[in-house]
């Protein structure tokens, strides 16, 4: 497989590192000779010098041979033009980094089919979704984003204090656009229909779009007791994160140092409390009773500020902090200081770029915590030989389709839709059955 990465900055370099694990030949293109020389020292890449929006430069990179072209420079317009040109010149699949959320429709971090580009990747929204996932880990034993963040799978325990014990799964009010296809009992993942009544220490498997699953998890875990969150930083990431938290039935206090931005945020977030102040001031944090929050999100534009805010919040008793990091490697600083939960746009963009690679390692999977099951993504990459519905697929014992995605949309597996080219299935199966699942899916046009 051949991948062309356009842009040799921090994000582009991180994408190259991530894609190298997929097993692809990488060509890195940039107009900065110094950045290319640095990349050649630390990365296994070929380099091409020149403007990524020039056809002659793309021709030198042999873009027509590319299975994937990813434009990740620091300029949205350049990325869109470059990805569009790559598509027109024959690249099999293209993606463009777009930092301005206003360019995209809807609230998802990935949008398909714009100007002939396979996927637009919005760093602000993608990292906000990841910050929310880190927050959800307070209430779940497993939270995973799959199918380019179109699908979230969450495993939520049934505790002794829960109102779920003694109920049938069909009686659980889990909200719109969320499904409970399975239950984990005694470490074994079983179809929900096989569980007559829920018991303490069972765990529900929730699937659906990330925002909907987050709302369902919050409601099922806390009932009418609304939690309180503090977001420090009112930029695009802070704004997007606050919206997601509000949608998850969490009360949000957003702290922003710029008074004019506070006025803008008040109009954009009528359900949030907007506070003008310095999130690195200990006296300010105490005056605002930050210690009463269930968690704090540090999302300013400066890594040092986010780190200081996180340390102060931990010191005054906030039980959980998550933070935005801008520089690769800075997450290690948080871990060294005992802070869990730091993520940056370079990480999530690189992960989505790896997911977009047309040929991935067969049987790529992630383990579901507390079970012997893995989640395997299978793409339908050739037309099924006959009219085929999800229910018609023969899987190994104890293996189930728990979710599927069509484009950016999450579909319910239990509705058994007719399979189409490009669909992606999420199969839960015993770890030992992963090769068998992949082999069987190949027969109906799938690829692991």
TIKEDO-67492 format. One record per residue (C-alpha): residue in one letter; residue number from 1; z, x, y. Coordinates in Angstrom, 1 decimal, padded with zeros to 4 digits. Example, Ala and Ser with C-alpha at 12.3 -4.5 7.8 and 13.67 -1.06 7.14 Angstrom:
<pts>
[pt "A",1,[007.8,012.3,-004.5]]
[pt "S",2,[007.1,013.7,-001.1]]
</pts>
This chain:
<pts>
[pt "X",1,[000.0,000.0,000.0]]
[pt "X",2,[-000.7,001.2,003.5]]
[pt "X",3,[001.3,000.3,006.6]]
[pt "X",4,[000.5,001.1,010.2]]
[pt "X",5,[003.5,001.1,012.6]]
[pt "X",6,[002.5,001.0,016.3]]
[pt "X",7,[005.3,002.5,018.4]]
[pt "X",8,[007.4,005.6,017.6]]
[pt "X",9,[010.5,004.6,019.5]]
[pt "X",10,[013.9,003.9,018.0]]
[pt "X",11,[012.7,000.6,016.5]]
[pt "X",12,[009.5,002.0,015.2]]
[pt "X",13,[011.3,004.9,013.5]]
[pt "X",14,[013.8,002.6,011.9]]
[pt "X",15,[010.9,000.4,010.7]]
[pt "X",16,[009.3,003.5,009.1]]
[pt "X",17,[012.6,004.4,007.3]]
[pt "X",18,[013.0,000.8,006.0]]
[pt "X",19,[009.4,000.6,004.8]]
[pt "X",20,[009.5,003.9,003.1]]
[pt "X",21,[011.9,002.3,000.5]]
[pt "X",22,[009.1,-000.3,-000.3]]
[pt "X",23,[006.7,002.4,-001.5]]
[pt "X",24,[004.0,002.4,001.1]]
[pt "X",25,[001.9,005.0,002.9]]
[pt "X",26,[002.9,004.9,006.6]]
[pt "X",27,[000.8,005.7,009.6]]
[pt "X",28,[002.7,005.9,012.9]]
[pt "X",29,[000.8,005.5,016.2]]
[pt "X",30,[002.0,006.3,019.7]]
[pt "X",31,[000.8,007.8,023.0]]
[pt "X",32,[003.9,010.0,023.2]]
[pt "X",33,[003.2,013.3,021.5]]
[pt "X",34,[006.9,014.3,021.6]]
[pt "X",35,[008.0,011.1,019.8]]
[pt "X",36,[005.3,011.7,017.1]]
[pt "X",37,[006.4,015.3,016.7]]
[pt "X",38,[010.0,014.2,016.3]]
[pt "X",39,[009.0,011.6,013.7]]
[pt "X",40,[007.0,014.1,011.7]]
[pt "X",41,[010.2,016.2,011.3]]
[pt "X",42,[012.4,013.4,009.9]]
[pt "X",43,[010.0,010.8,008.4]]
[pt "X",44,[007.4,010.9,005.7]]
[pt "X",45,[004.5,009.6,007.9]]
[pt "X",46,[001.1,010.4,009.0]]
[pt "X",47,[000.7,010.3,012.8]]
[pt "X",48,[-002.1,009.2,015.2]]
[pt "X",49,[-001.9,010.0,018.9]]
[pt "X",50,[-003.2,007.4,021.4]]
[pt "X",51,[-002.8,004.0,023.0]]
[pt "X",52,[-002.1,001.3,020.5]]
[pt "X",53,[-004.2,-001.2,022.4]]
[pt "X",54,[-007.4,001.0,022.1]]
[pt "X",55,[-009.8,000.1,019.3]]
[pt "X",56,[-010.8,003.7,018.9]]
[pt "X",57,[-007.2,004.7,018.2]]
[pt "X",58,[-006.7,001.9,015.8]]
[pt "X",59,[-010.0,002.9,014.1]]
[pt "X",60,[-008.6,006.4,013.8]]
[pt "X",61,[-005.5,004.9,012.0]]
[pt "X",62,[-008.0,003.2,009.6]]
[pt "X",63,[-006.5,-000.2,010.5]]
[pt "X",64,[-009.0,-002.0,008.4]]
[pt "X",65,[-007.2,-000.5,005.3]]
[pt "X",66,[-003.8,-001.6,006.4]]
[pt "X",67,[-001.9,-004.1,004.3]]
[pt "X",68,[000.6,-004.5,007.1]]
[pt "X",69,[000.4,-003.5,010.8]]
[pt "X",70,[003.6,-003.8,012.9]]
[pt "X",71,[003.6,-003.5,016.7]]
[pt "X",72,[007.1,-002.5,017.9]]
[pt "X",73,[006.7,-000.7,021.2]]
[pt "X",74,[009.1,-001.6,024.1]]
[pt "X",75,[006.4,-003.8,025.8]]
[pt "X",76,[005.9,-007.4,024.6]]
[pt "X",77,[002.4,-007.7,026.0]]
[pt "X",78,[001.3,-004.4,024.4]]
[pt "X",79,[002.7,-005.5,021.0]]
[pt "X",80,[000.9,-008.9,021.1]]
[pt "X",81,[-002.4,-007.3,022.2]]
[pt "X",82,[-002.1,-004.5,019.6]]
[pt "X",83,[-001.2,-006.9,016.7]]
[pt "X",84,[-004.0,-009.3,017.7]]
[pt "X",85,[-006.5,-006.4,017.7]]
[pt "X",86,[-005.2,-005.2,014.3]]
[pt "X",87,[-005.8,-008.7,012.9]]
[pt "X",88,[-009.3,-008.9,014.3]]
[pt "X",89,[-010.1,-005.4,012.9]]
[pt "X",90,[-009.2,-006.3,009.3]]
[pt "X",91,[-005.5,-005.6,008.8]]
[pt "X",92,[-004.3,-007.8,006.0]]
[pt "X",93,[-001.0,-008.9,007.7]]
[pt "X",94,[000.2,-008.2,011.3]]
[pt "X",95,[003.5,-008.6,013.1]]
[pt "X",96,[004.5,-008.1,016.7]]
[pt "X",97,[008.0,-007.5,018.2]]
[pt "X",98,[008.6,-009.9,021.1]]
[pt "X",99,[011.9,-009.4,023.0]]
[pt "X",100,[011.4,-012.3,025.4]]
[pt "X",101,[012.6,-015.5,023.6]]
[pt "X",102,[010.7,-017.7,026.1]]
[pt "X",103,[007.4,-016.7,024.5]]
[pt "X",104,[008.2,-018.4,021.3]]
[pt "X",105,[008.5,-022.1,020.5]]
[pt "X",106,[011.6,-023.5,018.9]]
[pt "X",107,[014.7,-021.5,018.2]]
[pt "X",108,[013.7,-019.5,015.1]]
[pt "X",109,[013.5,-015.7,015.4]]
[pt "X",110,[010.2,-015.6,013.5]]
[pt "X",111,[007.1,-017.6,014.5]]
[pt "X",112,[003.9,-017.5,012.5]]
[pt "X",113,[000.2,-017.9,013.4]]
[pt "X",114,[000.2,-017.2,017.2]]
[pt "X",115,[-003.0,-015.7,018.4]]
[pt "X",116,[-004.0,-014.8,014.9]]
[pt "X",117,[-000.9,-012.8,014.4]]
[pt "X",118,[000.9,-013.4,011.1]]
[pt "X",119,[004.4,-013.2,012.6]]
[pt "X",120,[006.1,-012.7,016.0]]
[pt "X",121,[009.6,-011.2,015.6]]
[pt "X",122,[012.0,-012.0,018.4]]
[pt "X",123,[014.8,-009.3,018.4]]
[pt "X",124,[017.2,-011.4,020.5]]
[pt "X",125,[017.1,-014.4,018.2]]
[pt "X",126,[017.0,-012.4,015.0]]
[pt "X",127,[020.1,-010.4,015.9]]
[pt "X",128,[021.8,-013.6,017.1]]
[pt "X",129,[021.2,-015.1,013.7]]
[pt "X",130,[022.6,-012.0,012.1]]
[pt "X",131,[025.7,-012.1,014.3]]
[pt "X",132,[026.3,-015.7,013.2]]
[pt "X",133,[025.9,-014.7,009.6]]
[pt "X",134,[028.7,-012.1,010.1]]
[pt "X",135,[030.9,-014.8,011.6]]
[pt "X",136,[030.2,-017.1,008.7]]
[pt "X",137,[031.6,-014.5,006.3]]
[pt "X",138,[035.1,-015.6,007.4]]
[pt "X",139,[034.6,-018.8,005.4]]
[pt "X",140,[032.1,-017.8,002.7]]
[pt "X",141,[032.1,-015.3,-000.2]]
[pt "X",142,[028.4,-014.8,000.2]]
[pt "X",143,[025.9,-015.4,003.1]]
[pt "X",144,[022.3,-014.3,002.7]]
[pt "X",145,[019.2,-014.7,004.8]]
[pt "X",146,[016.0,-014.9,002.8]]
[pt "X",147,[012.3,-015.6,003.4]]
[pt "X",148,[012.2,-014.0,006.8]]
[pt "X",149,[015.3,-016.0,007.9]]
[pt "X",150,[013.7,-019.3,007.1]]
[pt "X",151,[016.3,-019.8,004.3]]
[pt "X",152,[020.0,-019.2,004.2]]
[pt "X",153,[022.0,-019.3,001.0]]
[pt "X",154,[025.8,-019.5,001.4]]
[pt "X",155,[028.6,-019.7,-001.2]]
[pt "X",156,[031.6,-021.5,000.1]]
[pt "X",157,[034.9,-021.6,-002.0]]
[pt "X",158,[036.7,-024.9,-002.6]]
[pt "X",159,[040.3,-024.0,-001.7]]
[pt "X",160,[043.6,-025.7,-002.4]]
[pt "X",161,[043.7,-027.0,001.2]]
[pt "X",162,[040.2,-028.4,000.9]]
[pt "X",163,[039.4,-032.1,000.8]]
[pt "X",164,[036.5,-031.3,-001.6]]
[pt "X",165,[038.6,-031.0,-004.7]]
[pt "X",166,[038.1,-034.0,-007.0]]
[pt "X",167,[034.9,-035.1,-005.3]]
[pt "X",168,[031.5,-035.3,-006.9]]
[pt "X",169,[028.9,-033.1,-005.2]]
[pt "X",170,[026.8,-036.1,-004.2]]
[pt "X",171,[029.9,-037.3,-002.2]]
[pt "X",172,[030.1,-034.1,-000.1]]
[pt "X",173,[028.9,-034.8,003.4]]
[pt "X",174,[027.0,-031.6,004.0]]
[pt "X",175,[024.8,-032.7,006.9]]
[pt "X",176,[021.1,-032.9,007.5]]
[pt "X",177,[018.6,-030.3,006.4]]
[pt "X",178,[021.2,-028.8,004.0]]
[pt "X",179,[021.2,-028.9,000.2]]
[pt "X",180,[023.9,-028.2,-002.5]]
[pt "X",181,[021.7,-027.3,-005.5]]
[pt "X",182,[024.4,-025.5,-007.4]]
[pt "X",183,[028.1,-024.8,-007.9]]
[pt "X",184,[029.8,-021.6,-009.0]]
[pt "X",185,[032.5,-022.3,-011.6]]
[pt "X",186,[034.4,-019.5,-013.4]]
[pt "X",187,[031.9,-017.0,-012.1]]
[pt "X",188,[028.9,-018.9,-013.5]]
[pt "X",189,[026.3,-020.5,-011.3]]
[pt "X",190,[025.5,-024.0,-012.6]]
[pt "X",191,[023.3,-026.8,-011.3]]
[pt "X",192,[025.3,-029.3,-009.2]]
[pt "X",193,[024.3,-032.1,-011.5]]
[pt "X",194,[026.2,-030.4,-014.3]]
[pt "X",195,[029.5,-030.5,-012.4]]
[pt "X",196,[031.2,-033.9,-012.8]]
[pt "X",197,[034.0,-033.3,-010.3]]
[pt "X",198,[034.7,-030.3,-008.0]]
[pt "X",199,[037.8,-028.3,-008.7]]
[pt "X",200,[039.9,-025.7,-006.7]]
[pt "X",201,[038.3,-022.3,-007.1]]
[pt "X",202,[034.8,-023.7,-007.5]]
[pt "X",203,[032.3,-022.6,-004.9]]
[pt "X",204,[029.5,-024.7,-003.4]]
[pt "X",205,[026.0,-023.1,-003.0]]
[pt "X",206,[024.6,-024.3,000.4]]
[pt "X",207,[021.0,-023.8,001.2]]
[pt "X",208,[018.8,-024.6,004.2]]
[pt "X",209,[017.8,-023.2,007.6]]
[pt "X",210,[020.5,-020.8,008.9]]
[pt "X",211,[021.7,-022.9,011.9]]
[pt "X",212,[022.0,-026.0,009.7]]
[pt "X",213,[023.9,-024.1,007.0]]
[pt "X",214,[026.2,-022.6,009.6]]
[pt "X",215,[027.0,-026.1,010.9]]
[pt "X",216,[027.6,-027.4,007.4]]
[pt "X",217,[029.9,-024.5,006.5]]
[pt "X",218,[032.0,-024.9,009.6]]
[pt "X",219,[032.4,-028.6,009.1]]
[pt "X",220,[033.2,-028.4,005.4]]
[pt "X",221,[035.6,-025.5,005.9]]
[pt "X",222,[037.5,-026.7,008.9]]
[pt "X",223,[036.9,-030.5,009.1]]
[pt "X",224,[037.8,-031.8,012.6]]
[pt "X",225,[039.6,-028.6,013.6]]
[pt "X",226,[037.2,-026.9,016.0]]
[pt "X",227,[037.5,-023.2,016.2]]
[pt "X",228,[037.2,-021.1,019.3]]
[pt "X",229,[034.9,-018.2,019.9]]
[pt "X",230,[034.5,-015.8,022.8]]
[pt "X",231,[031.2,-014.3,023.6]]
[pt "X",232,[031.2,-011.3,026.0]]
[pt "X",233,[027.8,-010.7,027.6]]
[pt "X",234,[025.4,-013.4,028.9]]
[pt "X",235,[022.1,-011.8,028.3]]
[pt "X",236,[019.5,-013.2,025.9]]
[pt "X",237,[021.5,-012.2,022.8]]
[pt "X",238,[024.7,-013.7,024.2]]
[pt "X",239,[023.0,-016.9,025.2]]
[pt "X",240,[021.2,-017.3,021.9]]
[pt "X",241,[024.4,-016.6,020.0]]
[pt "X",242,[026.4,-019.0,022.0]]
[pt "X",243,[023.9,-021.8,021.3]]
[pt "X",244,[024.1,-021.1,017.6]]
[pt "X",245,[027.9,-021.2,017.7]]
[pt "X",246,[028.0,-024.4,019.6]]
[pt "X",247,[025.6,-025.9,017.0]]
[pt "X",248,[028.1,-024.8,014.4]]
[pt "X",249,[030.8,-027.0,016.0]]
[pt "X",250,[032.6,-024.0,017.5]]
[pt "X",251,[034.0,-024.1,021.1]]
[pt "X",252,[032.6,-021.2,023.1]]
[pt "X",253,[033.9,-019.3,026.0]]
[pt "X",254,[031.2,-017.0,027.4]]
[pt "X",255,[032.3,-014.1,029.7]]
[pt "X",256,[029.8,-012.6,032.1]]
[pt "X",257,[030.3,-010.1,034.8]]
[pt "X",258,[027.3,-011.1,037.0]]
[pt "X",259,[028.2,-014.2,039.1]]
[pt "X",260,[024.6,-015.3,039.6]]
[pt "X",261,[024.0,-015.1,035.8]]
[pt "X",262,[027.1,-017.2,035.3]]
[pt "X",263,[025.6,-019.9,037.4]]
[pt "X",264,[022.4,-019.8,035.3]]
[pt "X",265,[024.4,-019.9,032.1]]
[pt "X",266,[026.4,-022.9,033.2]]
[pt "X",267,[023.1,-024.8,033.6]]
[pt "X",268,[021.8,-023.6,030.2]]
[pt "X",269,[025.0,-024.1,028.2]]
[pt "X",270,[026.7,-027.3,029.5]]
[pt "X",271,[028.9,-027.4,026.4]]
[pt "X",272,[030.3,-023.9,026.9]]
[pt "X",273,[033.0,-022.6,029.2]]
[pt "X",274,[031.4,-019.9,031.4]]
[pt "X",275,[033.9,-017.4,032.9]]
[pt "X",276,[033.1,-014.8,035.5]]
[pt "X",277,[034.9,-011.6,034.6]]
[pt "X",278,[035.1,-008.1,033.1]]
[pt "X",279,[035.3,-008.2,029.3]]
[pt "X",280,[036.7,-004.6,029.3]]
[pt "X",281,[039.7,-005.5,031.4]]
[pt "X",282,[042.8,-005.9,029.2]]
[pt "X",283,[044.6,-008.0,031.8]]
[pt "X",284,[041.6,-010.3,032.2]]
[pt "X",285,[041.3,-010.8,028.4]]
[pt "X",286,[045.0,-011.7,028.2]]
[pt "X",287,[044.8,-014.1,031.2]]
[pt "X",288,[042.0,-015.9,029.3]]
[pt "X",289,[044.1,-016.0,026.1]]
[pt "X",290,[041.4,-014.3,024.1]]
[pt "X",291,[043.9,-013.7,021.3]]
[pt "X",292,[043.8,-017.4,020.5]]
[pt "X",293,[040.1,-017.1,019.6]]
[pt "X",294,[039.1,-017.2,015.9]]
[pt "X",295,[036.6,-014.4,016.6]]
[pt "X",296,[034.8,-012.5,019.4]]
[pt "X",297,[031.2,-011.5,019.8]]
[pt "X",298,[030.5,-008.5,022.0]]
[pt "X",299,[026.9,-008.8,023.1]]
[pt "X",300,[026.4,-006.9,026.4]]
[pt "X",301,[023.5,-004.5,027.0]]
[pt "X",302,[025.7,-001.4,026.7]]
[pt "X",303,[026.9,000.0,023.3]]
[pt "X",304,[030.0,001.6,024.9]]
[pt "X",305,[031.0,-001.7,026.5]]
[pt "X",306,[030.6,-003.6,023.3]]
[pt "X",307,[032.7,-001.0,021.5]]
[pt "X",308,[035.5,-001.1,024.1]]
[pt "X",309,[035.5,-005.0,024.1]]
[pt "X",310,[035.8,-005.0,020.3]]
[pt "X",311,[038.6,-002.5,020.3]]
[pt "X",312,[040.5,-004.4,023.0]]
[pt "X",313,[040.0,-007.7,021.1]]
[pt "X",314,[041.3,-006.2,017.9]]
[pt "X",315,[044.3,-004.7,019.7]]
[pt "X",316,[045.4,-008.0,021.2]]
[pt "X",317,[045.1,-009.9,017.9]]
[pt "X",318,[041.6,-011.4,017.6]]
[pt "X",319,[041.2,-011.7,013.8]]
[pt "X",320,[037.5,-011.0,013.7]]
[pt "X",321,[035.0,-009.2,016.0]]
[pt "X",322,[031.3,-008.8,015.7]]
[pt "X",323,[029.1,-006.7,018.0]]
[pt "X",324,[025.6,-006.0,019.1]]
[pt "X",325,[024.5,-002.4,018.8]]
[pt "X",326,[021.4,-001.0,020.5]]
[pt "X",327,[021.2,002.5,019.1]]
[pt "X",328,[020.5,003.3,015.5]]
[pt "X",329,[023.5,004.9,013.8]]
[pt "X",330,[026.1,003.4,016.3]]
[pt "X",331,[027.3,000.9,013.6]]
[pt "X",332,[028.8,003.9,011.8]]
[pt "X",333,[031.0,004.5,014.9]]
[pt "X",334,[032.4,000.9,014.5]]
[pt "X",335,[033.1,001.4,010.8]]
[pt "X",336,[034.8,004.7,011.5]]
[pt "X",337,[037.2,002.9,014.0]]
[pt "X",338,[038.0,000.2,011.5]]
[pt "X",339,[035.7,-002.5,013.0]]
[pt "X",340,[033.6,-004.5,010.7]]
[pt "X",341,[030.5,-006.4,011.8]]
[pt "X",342,[028.0,-004.6,014.0]]
[pt "X",343,[024.2,-005.1,014.0]]
[pt "X",344,[021.3,-004.2,016.1]]
[pt "X",345,[017.7,-005.5,016.7]]
[pt "X",346,[016.3,-002.4,015.1]]
[pt "X",347,[018.0,-003.2,011.8]]
[pt "X",348,[016.9,-006.9,011.6]]
[pt "X",349,[013.3,-006.2,012.8]]
[pt "X",350,[013.0,-003.4,010.2]]
[pt "X",351,[014.3,-005.7,007.5]]
[pt "X",352,[011.9,-008.5,008.4]]
[pt "X",353,[009.0,-006.0,008.6]]
[pt "X",354,[009.9,-004.8,005.0]]
[pt "X",355,[010.0,-008.5,003.9]]
[pt "X",356,[006.4,-008.9,005.4]]
[pt "X",357,[005.0,-006.1,003.3]]
[pt "X",358,[002.5,-007.8,001.0]]
[pt "X",359,[003.4,-005.7,-002.0]]
[pt "X",360,[007.2,-005.3,-002.6]]
[pt "X",361,[009.1,-003.8,-005.5]]
[pt "X",362,[008.8,-006.2,-008.4]]
[pt "X",363,[012.1,-008.0,-009.0]]
[pt "X",364,[013.6,-007.2,-005.6]]
[pt "X",365,[016.9,-009.1,-005.6]]
[pt "X",366,[020.4,-009.4,-004.1]]
[pt "X",367,[023.5,-010.1,-006.1]]
[pt "X",368,[025.6,-013.2,-005.3]]
[pt "X",369,[029.2,-012.2,-004.8]]
[pt "X",370,[031.6,-013.5,-007.5]]
[pt "X",371,[028.8,-014.3,-010.0]]
[pt "X",372,[026.6,-012.5,-012.5]]
[pt "X",373,[023.6,-014.1,-010.8]]
[pt "X",374,[021.0,-012.5,-008.5]]
[pt "X",375,[018.8,-014.2,-005.9]]
[pt "X",376,[015.1,-013.3,-006.4]]
[pt "X",377,[012.4,-014.1,-003.9]]
[pt "X",378,[009.0,-015.0,-005.4]]
[pt "X",379,[005.8,-015.4,-003.3]]
[pt "X",380,[003.0,-017.6,-004.5]]
[pt "X",381,[000.2,-015.1,-003.6]]
[pt "X",382,[-002.7,-016.6,-005.6]]
[pt "X",383,[-003.6,-020.3,-005.9]]
[pt "X",384,[-001.9,-021.9,-009.0]]
[pt "X",385,[-004.4,-022.4,-011.8]]
[pt "X",386,[-003.6,-026.1,-011.8]]
[pt "X",387,[-001.8,-028.8,-009.8]]
[pt "X",388,[001.8,-027.5,-010.1]]
[pt "X",389,[005.0,-029.0,-008.9]]
[pt "X",390,[008.3,-027.1,-008.7]]
[pt "X",391,[009.8,-029.1,-011.5]]
[pt "X",392,[007.0,-027.9,-013.8]]
[pt "X",393,[008.0,-024.3,-013.7]]
[pt "X",394,[009.6,-023.0,-016.9]]
[pt "X",395,[012.4,-020.6,-016.1]]
[pt "X",396,[014.8,-018.7,-018.4]]
[pt "X",397,[018.2,-020.2,-019.4]]
[pt "X",398,[020.7,-020.4,-016.5]]
[pt "X",399,[017.9,-019.8,-013.9]]
[pt "X",400,[017.2,-022.2,-011.1]]
[pt "X",401,[015.1,-022.5,-008.0]]
[pt "X",402,[017.8,-023.0,-005.3]]
[pt "X",403,[015.5,-023.0,-002.2]]
[pt "X",404,[012.0,-022.5,-001.1]]
[pt "X",405,[010.1,-021.8,002.2]]
[pt "X",406,[006.7,-022.8,003.4]]
[pt "X",407,[005.9,-020.8,006.5]]
[pt "X",408,[008.9,-020.9,008.8]]
[pt "X",409,[010.2,-024.2,007.2]]
[pt "X",410,[012.9,-024.5,004.5]]
[pt "X",411,[012.1,-027.0,001.8]]
[pt "X",412,[014.5,-028.7,-000.6]]
[pt "X",413,[014.0,-027.5,-004.2]]
[pt "X",414,[015.4,-030.7,-005.7]]
[pt "X",415,[012.5,-032.7,-004.1]]
[pt "X",416,[010.1,-030.6,-006.3]]
[pt "X",417,[007.2,-030.2,-003.8]]
[pt "X",418,[003.7,-029.3,-005.0]]
[pt "X",419,[003.4,-025.5,-004.9]]
[pt "X",420,[000.9,-024.0,-002.5]]
[pt "X",421,[-000.5,-020.6,-001.6]]
[pt "X",422,[002.0,-018.7,000.5]]
[pt "X",423,[005.1,-020.6,-000.6]]
[pt "X",424,[008.2,-018.5,-001.4]]
[pt "X",425,[010.7,-019.5,-004.0]]
[pt "X",426,[014.4,-018.4,-004.1]]
[pt "X",427,[015.4,-018.2,-007.8]]
[pt "X",428,[019.0,-017.7,-008.9]]
[pt "X",429,[019.2,-016.1,-012.3]]
[pt "X",430,[021.4,-013.9,-014.4]]
[pt "X",431,[020.8,-010.3,-013.4]]
[pt "X",432,[019.5,-009.5,-016.9]]
[pt "X",433,[016.9,-012.3,-016.5]]
[pt "X",434,[015.3,-010.9,-013.3]]
[pt "X",435,[012.3,-009.2,-015.1]]
[pt "X",436,[011.7,-012.3,-017.2]]
[pt "X",437,[011.7,-014.6,-014.1]]
[pt "X",438,[009.2,-012.3,-012.3]]
[pt "X",439,[007.0,-012.2,-015.3]]
[pt "X",440,[006.9,-016.0,-015.7]]
[pt "X",441,[006.3,-016.5,-012.0]]
[pt "X",442,[003.3,-014.1,-012.1]]
[pt "X",443,[001.6,-016.6,-014.5]]
[pt "X",444,[001.7,-019.3,-011.8]]
[pt "X",445,[000.5,-017.0,-009.0]]
[pt "X",446,[003.8,-015.5,-007.9]]
[pt "X",447,[004.8,-012.0,-007.0]]
[pt "X",448,[008.3,-010.6,-006.8]]
</pts>
